[in-house]
């Protein structure tokens, strides 16, 4: 069914055809007591919905690993079990991200273009074991992966923090990413989709693993990656962009319109909610109706109505369904009471918070 949302908000800011930002009514106004109702329409949703999920970050795995085995098993049943939230999608990090206990890539040896030192051994400490425990509960979990940074030596600046991708290392990086997918497959962890880069439009001022990608460089990488996946017979979808709604026009639209071979190499477009609105995707969705959009990151603030902002997340979920997105994935599965560990300090909350000193669990509004 199609989901129609009625809201008391009369207008939102958004980008619309014509090139200017305008205020435009989106939904009819209704009395407060009728706000946020969902009305089924007669026509069916055009394509299957993969489901809802969260990111299994390094920090999430670290916090899970600190729990007693029985306690952890019970919690994971509540999240992934058929009688719990029954989450069906998860995001994995390629190397470290801002929510990791340590910073690393899979090959930190500068200039190793043959990737002789490539290794996922650091993930074997607690990341891979926690993913495997989750897969025992939900073996059909749809996994997609995102890197926060290529190895620093592949970038202008030479470090994981900030910087730009260097064109001369695009082919090497495609091989690096392929080896990650193959290494996880060898561990029994099948990754069904990938994004080239978390948040392609920012270097995060060097505060965390990040990398800014020029649209043409991203497209070159996607085509190199698609060629390798096809040669290896690997069925892995590629979702481009992986950044905020606000910056999606005209970058994604321009890239698909103007870069030869990109549309054939890409399977979807990934979005975050931190700036802009889902309505920003309307021009893209109209121009490329066969290209599926995915909502790949959104998480609560630890101290900002952490346990009670469930209406916010309910509205977001209904819009994802209304706009026929293919999936919705939140941010960290579990963090501690400080929002850690992270490389910040940053102050995101997890879907679940575990107090490091007492072991007590608290649940976010996103969970509820």
C-alpha positions, -999 to 999 in steps of 0.1 A, spaced: 0 0 0 10 36 -4 15 55 29 0 90 30 11 112 59 -10 141 72 7 167 93 1 201 110 33 214 94 22 235 64 55 238 46 91 227 46 122 241 28 132 221 -2 148 221 -36 123 219 -65 126 220 -103 134 255 -114 166 258 -95 155 279 -65 148 270 -29 111 277 -21 86 270 6 60 247 -7 31 230 10 37 192 11 7 178 31 -27 192 39 -32 207 73 -53 188 98 -63 195 134 -37 186 160 -56 156 173 -54 141 138 -17 147 132 5 119 118 -21 95 108 -14 69 81 -40 63 55 -37 32 32 -42 39 -5 -55 14 -30 -24 11 -52 5 -12 -40 41 -2 -33 60 -7 -65 90 -26 -51 100 -47 -21 111 -29 10 143 -44 25 134 -33 60 147 -13 90 181 -16 107 210 0 125 248 3 120 269 -24 136 298 0 142 331 -8 158 320 9 190 287 -11 190 307 -43 187 331 -33 214 302 -25 238 285 -57 230 317 -77 236 318 -64 272 285 -80 281 281 -114 295 273 -139 268 238 -148 281 229 -111 286 241 -102 251 223 -131 235 190 -120 252 195 -84 240 203 -94 204 172 -115 204 152 -84 213 167 -65 184 170 -92 156 147 -120 168 113 -126 152 96 -118 185 116 -86 190 122 -56 167 130 -81 139 155 -57 122 164 -70 88 191 -45 76 225 -36 90 253 -13 80 289 -23 84 320 -1 85 349 -7 61 378 -1 86 373 24 114 348 53 116 341 81 140 325 55 163 354 31 167 376 23 196 407 28 175 417 43 141 429 20 113 425 9 77 432 -26 63 465 -15 48 483 13 66 517 7 48 522 38 27 526 32 -10 516 -5 -9 498 -4 -42 500 -42 -45 482 -44 -11 507 -70 2 499 -59 37 461 -59 34 445 -76 64 412 -76 83 428 -91 114 419 -61 136 382 -67 129 387 -102 143 391 -90 178 354 -82 184 338 -68 152 336 -100 132 326 -122 163 297 -98 171 285 -98 135 285 -136 135 265 -138 167 239 -115 151 238 -136 120 231 -167 140 199 -150 151 191 -134 118 209 -153 90 191 -134 63 202 -100 76 208 -77 46 242 -62 51 256 -32 33 291 -16 39 304 20 40 340 32 44 347 65 63 381 68 46 404 50 22 439 44 37 455 77 44 483 73 18 457 72 -10 445 107 -1 456 143 -3 468 150 33 481 115 39 459 106 70 426 90 77 412 123 90 398 146 63 414 151 29 405 142 -6 407 111 -27 437 111 -51 427 101 -86 458 80 -92 448 56 -64 412 50 -75 419 16 -92 440 5 -62 412 15 -38 387 -5 -59 409 -35 -54 412 -28 -17 374 -26 -14 370 -58 -34 394 -76 -10 374 -64 20 342 -79 5 360 -112 -3 376 -114 31 342 -109 49 327 -135 25 354 -159 35 343 -154 71 307 -163 62 296 -126 62 279 -118 29 276 -82 21 248 -75 -4 254 -38 -11 281 -11 -7 285 26 -7 318 41 -20 321 66 8 303 77 39 293 114 33 311 122 0 306 159 3 326 166 35 361 161 49 348 168 84 376 193 90 399 164 98 381 156 131 374 120 121 380 94 93 365 112 63 372 118 27 358 142 2 351 129 -33 347 149 -65 317 136 -84 338 124 -113 362 106 -90 333 89 -73 319 78 -107 353 65 -118 356 44 -87 320 31 -90 327 19 -126 360 4 -115 342 -14 -87 314 -26 -109 339 -41 -134 357 -60 -106 324 -73 -91 313 -85 -125 346 -102 -132 344 -120 -98 307 -129 -103 298 -111 -71 262 -99 -67 268 -67 -47 247 -36 -53 264 -2 -54 246 27 -38 262 61 -46 265 94 -27 256 84 9 252 119 22 226 144 32 194 152 15 203 189 12 234 184 -10 218 158 -32 208 183 -59 224 189 -82 254 166 -75 237 132 -79 214 143 -107 243 159 -126 265 129 -123 238 105 -136 230 128 -165 265 136 -176 290 109 -167 290 81 -193 285 46 -179 276 57 -144 239 48 -145 247 13 -157 271 8 -129 250 20 -100 220 4 -83 208 30 -59 214 63 -41 220 65 -3 209 94 19 214 108 54 189 131 72 212 156 89 204 185 66 177 190 41 145 169 39 134 137 21 114 159 -3 147 170 -18 149 136 -35 117 142 -55 134 156 -87 159 127 -87 132 101 -81 111 116 -110 140 116 -134 152 81 -125 122 62 -112 140 29 -116 168 39 -93 161 30 -57 168 54 -29 179 42 6 180 60 39 214 49 54 220 69 85 201 87 113 206 84 150 196 101 183 215 126 203 225 112 237 212 141 258 184 155 236 152 137 246 171 105 240 144 82 254 113 101 244 117 113 208 98 84 194 74 106 174 103 120 155 114 86 144 79 74 137 74 104 113 107 96 96 98 60 91 65 68 76 81 92 52 106 66 41 77 43 32 57 71 16 86 80 -7 91 44 -16 127 42 -3 142 7 -3 154 7 33 160 27 65 191 22 86 198 40 118 232 48 134 249 30 162 234 -2 176 249 3 211 270 29 228 280 35 264 266 62 287 291 88 273 281 80 237 314 61 233 338 50 225 344 75 197 372 95 182 355 129 191 343 136 216 310 133 198 276 129 215 254 106 195 234 80 213 230 44 203 198 26 196 205 12 231 228 27 257 247 5 282 262 21 313 298 10 314 300 10 352 266 -6 361 257 -26 330 223 -10 330 205 -7 296 184 22 284 165 24 252 162 53 228 130 67 214 142 53 181 141 18 196 106 25 210 
